[in-house]
Amino acid sequence: MSALQQLIEVITPKQDGADRFVGANMHPEGFRVYGGQVLAQAVSAAVSTVAEDRAIHSQHAYFLRPGDVRKPIVLEVERARDGGSFSSRRVVASQDDKPILVSSMSFQAASRGDDFQPPMPQVVPPDSLASERQLSLEAGSLDESFMITTGEDLDIRVVNPIDWNNLVPRAPILRAWMKTTAPVADEPRLHQALLTYMSDAFLVDVCLITHGRRYDDANWQVASLDHALWFHEPFRADEWLLHIVETERTGGGRGLARGSFYAIDGRLVATTMQQSLIRRRQD
């Protein structure tokens, strides 16, 4: 099984009873479960309980506990509402009967209205950049236990890569091209789950680099607190997406970042925001 096939299986949890699903972990040797994985699993579980003519347009989630990579994740879906054009679902992801994530999602039947979006920023094309995996292999720094941006499932190319070994405060913005490493099935809900998986990358990082902080500094506690994601229009996760990630605010031991996903043709297809815990540990 390829890494991409494994990713697709992991973010598509198996049904285990009425509105109950069980998912595996993508990086079973990692130090924790990657948050984007659980977010994507929650989307897949909820989507499977909603009529196909209703597409997900938003997800709001709270990370409650670190996930244990050695244990399966149980996802239970609550069918909160099915209205005339909207459906709402609530998903609780648990391990050992303790919730690690709660997520609410909203789905909408196709509608029409006014249209506006900001133009896509101009950046260098992905073909002119090295992938995060290539850079890690060349530097001899590949962490094979936790390959979120450096695995063989996703092709991620950062316009100005982060040098974690020589970190200094820098501009509060990251720009990264992202896509799967191979074509995937023409199933819109699968592409939405894949983008959800991608959406958790770099939102904590951009807050850290704003102050020249390392994610593994033992003097600091770093973790994701909550995550919001809005889908605007159709896209493909196996075609290049530009993710523009910016620090909105840091303070009070927290960091807030915003991300915008653009298709290569310039369409703004999704927006995300995340608040993270970034606080100095007590002596």
C-alpha positions as CSV (number, residue, x, y, z in Angstrom):
1,M,0.0,0.0,0.0
2,S,1.3,3.4,-0.9
3,A,1.5,6.2,1.6
4,L,-1.3,8.0,-0.2
5,Q,-3.5,5.0,-0.2
6,Q,-2.8,4.6,3.5
7,L,-3.7,8.2,4.2
8,I,-7.0,7.8,2.3
9,E,-7.9,4.7,4.3
10,V,-7.0,6.4,7.6
11,I,-9.1,9.5,7.0
12,T,-12.0,7.3,5.9
13,P,-12.9,5.6,9.3
14,K,-14.9,2.4,9.1
15,Q,-18.5,2.2,10.2
16,D,-19.0,0.3,13.5
17,G,-22.6,0.6,14.2
18,A,-25.3,3.3,13.8
19,D,-23.5,6.6,13.5
20,R,-20.3,5.1,15.1
21,F,-17.0,4.9,13.2
22,V,-13.5,3.6,14.1
23,G,-10.3,5.1,12.6
24,A,-6.6,4.1,12.6
25,N,-3.6,6.4,12.8
26,M,-1.4,7.6,10.0
27,H,1.8,7.8,11.9
28,P,1.8,5.0,14.6
29,E,5.4,5.7,15.6
30,G,4.8,9.4,16.2
31,F,4.8,11.2,19.6
32,R,1.1,12.1,19.2
33,V,-1.8,12.0,16.8
34,Y,-1.7,14.7,14.2
35,G,-4.7,17.0,14.7
36,G,-5.4,17.3,11.0
37,Q,-6.0,13.5,10.9
38,V,-8.7,13.6,13.5
39,L,-10.3,16.7,11.9
40,A,-10.4,14.8,8.5
41,Q,-11.8,11.7,10.2
42,A,-14.5,13.7,11.8
43,V,-15.4,15.2,8.4
44,S,-15.6,11.8,6.8
45,A,-17.7,10.4,9.5
46,A,-20.2,13.3,9.5
47,V,-20.3,13.4,5.7
48,S,-21.4,9.8,5.5
49,T,-24.6,10.6,7.5
50,V,-25.7,13.5,5.3
51,A,-27.6,13.4,2.0
52,E,-25.3,13.6,-1.0
53,D,-26.9,16.8,-2.3
54,R,-25.7,18.7,0.7
55,A,-22.0,19.7,0.8
56,I,-20.0,20.6,3.9
57,H,-19.4,24.3,4.2
58,S,-17.9,24.7,7.7
59,Q,-16.3,22.8,10.5
60,H,-15.5,24.1,14.0
61,A,-13.5,21.9,16.4
62,Y,-11.8,21.9,19.8
63,F,-8.8,19.7,20.6
64,L,-9.4,18.4,24.2
65,R,-6.6,15.9,24.7
66,P,-3.5,14.7,22.9
67,G,-4.3,11.6,20.8
68,D,-2.4,8.3,21.4
69,V,-1.0,6.9,18.2
70,R,-1.1,3.4,19.6
71,K,-4.9,3.3,20.0
72,P,-7.8,3.5,17.6
73,I,-10.0,6.5,17.5
74,V,-13.8,6.1,18.0
75,L,-16.0,8.7,16.3
76,E,-19.6,9.1,17.2
77,V,-21.9,11.3,15.1
78,E,-24.9,13.1,16.5
79,R,-27.5,14.1,13.8
80,A,-28.2,17.5,15.3
81,R,-30.6,18.8,12.5
82,D,-31.7,18.2,9.0
83,G,-33.6,21.3,7.8
84,G,-34.9,22.5,4.5
85,S,-31.5,23.3,3.1
86,F,-29.0,22.9,5.9
87,S,-27.9,19.9,8.0
88,S,-25.9,20.0,11.2
89,R,-23.7,17.3,12.7
90,R,-21.7,17.0,15.9
91,V,-18.8,14.5,16.1
92,V,-17.0,13.4,19.3
93,A,-13.7,11.6,18.7
94,S,-12.6,9.5,21.7
95,Q,-9.9,7.1,23.0
96,D,-10.5,5.0,26.1
97,D,-14.0,6.6,26.4
98,K,-12.4,10.1,26.8
99,P,-13.0,12.7,24.1
100,I,-9.9,14.0,22.3
101,L,-11.8,16.2,19.9
102,V,-15.3,17.6,19.5
103,S,-16.4,19.0,16.2
104,S,-19.5,20.6,14.7
105,M,-20.2,20.7,11.0
106,S,-22.7,22.3,8.8
107,F,-23.9,21.2,5.3
108,Q,-25.9,23.1,2.7
109,A,-27.8,22.3,-0.4
110,A,-26.6,24.1,-3.5
111,S,-27.6,27.8,-3.5
112,R,-26.8,30.9,-5.5
113,G,-25.9,34.5,-4.4
114,D,-23.4,37.3,-4.8
115,D,-19.8,36.5,-5.3
116,F,-16.6,38.1,-4.1
117,Q,-13.1,37.1,-3.2
118,P,-9.7,38.8,-2.8
119,P,-7.2,38.1,-5.6
120,M,-4.7,35.3,-5.1
121,P,-1.3,36.6,-4.1
122,Q,1.4,36.3,-6.6
123,V,4.1,33.8,-5.6
124,V,6.6,31.7,-7.4
125,P,5.2,28.5,-9.1
126,P,5.5,25.2,-7.4
127,D,7.7,23.7,-10.1
128,S,10.5,26.1,-9.1
129,L,10.5,24.9,-5.5
130,A,11.9,21.8,-3.7
131,S,9.5,19.8,-1.7
132,E,9.7,19.6,2.1
133,R,10.6,15.9,1.7
134,Q,13.4,16.6,-0.7
135,L,14.8,19.3,1.6
136,S,14.7,17.0,4.6
137,L,16.4,14.2,2.8
138,E,19.1,16.5,1.6
139,A,19.7,17.9,5.1
140,G,19.6,14.4,6.7
141,S,16.8,15.6,9.0
142,L,13.9,13.4,8.0
143,D,11.8,12.3,11.0
144,E,10.3,9.1,9.7
145,S,8.0,8.8,12.7
146,F,6.0,12.0,12.0
147,M,6.0,12.8,8.4
148,I,3.2,15.3,8.1
149,T,4.8,17.6,5.5
150,T,7.7,15.3,4.5
151,G,6.0,12.0,3.7
152,E,5.3,10.3,0.4
153,D,1.5,11.0,0.5
154,L,1.6,14.8,0.1
155,D,3.8,17.1,-2.0
156,I,4.3,20.3,0.0
157,R,6.6,23.1,-1.2
158,V,7.1,26.2,0.9
159,V,8.1,29.4,-0.8
160,N,10.5,30.4,2.0
161,P,11.2,27.2,4.0
162,I,11.7,27.4,7.7
163,D,15.2,26.6,8.9
164,W,14.4,25.3,12.4
165,N,18.2,25.0,13.2
166,N,18.9,28.7,12.5
167,L,15.6,30.3,13.5
168,V,15.3,34.1,13.9
169,P,12.1,36.2,14.1
170,R,10.7,36.6,10.6
171,A,7.7,38.0,8.8
172,P,4.4,36.5,10.1
173,I,3.5,34.7,6.9
174,L,4.1,31.4,5.2
175,R,3.2,30.4,1.7
176,A,3.0,26.8,0.7
177,W,1.9,24.8,-2.4
178,M,0.2,21.5,-1.5
179,K,-1.3,18.5,-3.2
180,T,-1.4,14.8,-3.0
181,T,1.5,13.0,-4.7
182,A,-0.8,11.1,-7.1
183,P,-4.3,11.4,-8.5
184,V,-7.2,10.4,-6.3
185,A,-10.8,9.3,-7.0
186,D,-13.2,11.9,-8.4
187,E,-15.2,12.1,-5.1
188,P,-15.7,15.7,-3.8
189,R,-16.1,14.5,-0.2
190,L,-12.7,12.7,-0.3
191,H,-11.1,15.9,-1.6
192,Q,-12.7,17.9,1.2
193,A,-11.3,15.4,3.8
194,L,-7.9,15.6,2.3
195,L,-7.9,19.4,2.4
196,T,-9.0,19.2,6.0
197,Y,-6.0,17.0,6.7
198,M,-3.7,19.6,5.1
199,S,-5.3,22.5,6.8
200,D,-3.7,21.8,10.2
201,A,-0.2,22.3,8.8
202,F,1.7,25.6,9.4
203,L,-0.9,27.4,11.5
204,V,1.1,26.9,14.7
205,D,4.4,27.2,12.9
206,V,3.6,30.7,11.6
207,C,2.9,32.0,15.1
208,L,6.2,30.4,16.3
209,I,8.4,31.9,13.6
210,T,6.9,35.4,14.2
211,H,8.9,35.4,17.4
212,G,11.8,33.0,16.4
213,R,10.5,30.2,18.6
214,R,11.1,26.5,18.0
215,Y,8.3,24.0,18.3
216,D,10.4,21.6,20.3
217,D,11.8,24.2,22.8
218,A,11.5,22.5,26.2
219,N,10.9,25.9,27.8
220,W,7.6,26.3,25.9
221,Q,4.4,24.4,25.8
222,V,2.9,24.2,22.3
223,A,-0.4,22.7,21.2
224,S,-3.4,23.3,19.0
225,L,-6.5,24.5,20.9
226,D,-9.2,24.9,18.3
227,H,-9.7,24.9,14.5
228,A,-12.2,26.4,12.1
229,L,-12.5,25.6,8.4
230,W,-14.8,27.0,5.7
231,F,-15.3,25.5,2.3
232,H,-16.2,28.0,-0.4
233,E,-16.4,26.1,-3.7
234,P,-15.3,22.8,-5.4
235,F,-11.6,22.0,-5.8
236,R,-9.3,19.0,-6.2
237,A,-6.7,18.0,-3.5
238,D,-4.6,16.2,-6.2
239,E,-4.1,19.6,-8.0
240,W,-1.9,22.4,-6.6
241,L,-3.4,24.5,-3.8
242,L,-1.7,27.6,-2.5
243,H,-2.0,27.9,1.3
244,I,-1.3,31.4,2.6
245,V,-0.9,31.3,6.4
246,E,-0.6,34.5,8.5
247,T,-0.3,35.3,12.1
248,E,-3.3,37.3,13.3
249,R,-2.3,37.8,16.9
250,T,-0.1,36.3,19.7
251,G,-0.6,37.1,23.3
252,G,-1.8,35.7,26.6
253,G,0.0,32.4,25.9
254,R,-1.9,31.9,22.7
255,G,-1.4,32.4,19.0
256,L,-4.1,32.9,16.3
257,A,-3.4,32.2,12.7
258,R,-5.5,32.4,9.5
259,G,-5.0,30.4,6.3
260,S,-6.4,30.8,2.8
261,F,-6.5,28.0,0.2
262,Y,-6.4,29.1,-3.4
263,A,-6.7,26.8,-6.4
264,I,-4.0,27.3,-9.0
265,D,-6.5,29.1,-11.2
266,G,-6.9,31.8,-8.5
267,R,-10.2,30.7,-6.9
268,L,-10.3,31.0,-3.1
269,V,-11.7,27.6,-2.2
270,A,-11.3,27.4,1.6
271,T,-10.4,29.4,4.6
272,T,-9.1,28.2,8.0
273,M,-8.3,29.7,11.4
274,Q,-6.7,28.1,14.4
275,Q,-5.8,29.2,17.9
276,S,-2.8,27.5,19.6
277,L,-1.3,27.3,23.0
278,I,2.2,28.9,23.0
279,R,3.2,29.6,26.6
280,R,6.3,29.6,28.7
281,R,6.5,26.6,31.1
282,Q,6.6,27.3,34.8
283,D,10.0,26.7,36.4
